[in-house]
Amino acid sequence: MKRRILFLGPPGAGKGTQAIRIASKYGLLHLSTGDLLREEVTAGTELGKEAKLIMNKGELVSDQLVLSIVEKRISNQKEGWLLDGFPRNLVQAASLQSLLEKINQPIEQVLLLELTDEVLIKRLLTRGRSDDTEETIKNRLTVYKEKTTPLIEHYSLLGLLKSVNGDGEMEEIENKIEEILI
Ligand code: AMP
């Protein structure tokens, strides 16, 4: 079983849902930078206030900020982890790489959940999160394509990437993911 995992994929592909299921089934730490940022927003912290403006535009918050969120939590995690929504660009991938080298915990699998824009937009519009307005959704997809998709080639070249089609029944997709991870 792979125990140090990254989930990649566009917003609305179902990364969060699948990450929660897989992490709880195998006792991995589920780390969603989006969830952690939303907690800060709800708690009304300074960090949350700053992040909220950026998140509501569909832009990425600063690399340094998300890295510090991840670093704090991952360092003593010996059972394994599943990162969901991080890294989001090549700078974050490089920072993650040096952190993982420092703690001697290399990535074992990168899993890409793929879905067409049409299905993504439909899903996001029914989700009802505060950053799920039509305009923000469009920007999040643009940001994904520009900043995050280079990670697909990056992790493919490292021989770590496998893809799963994210369109289908939740259980069916979960089974396909498990086949890759086991
Ligand atoms: P998510 O829940 O992963 O869709 O993230 C929601 C929002 O949080 C994104 O649109 C970004 O504004 C912010 N965010 C989450 N993860 C990151 C990250 N790794 N780097 C920068 N911004 C992030």
Residues whose N, C-alpha, C, O or C-beta is under 5 A from the ligand:
A	BS01	AMP	P11 T33 G34 D35 L37 I54 M55 G58 E59 L60 V61 V66 G85 F86 P87 R88
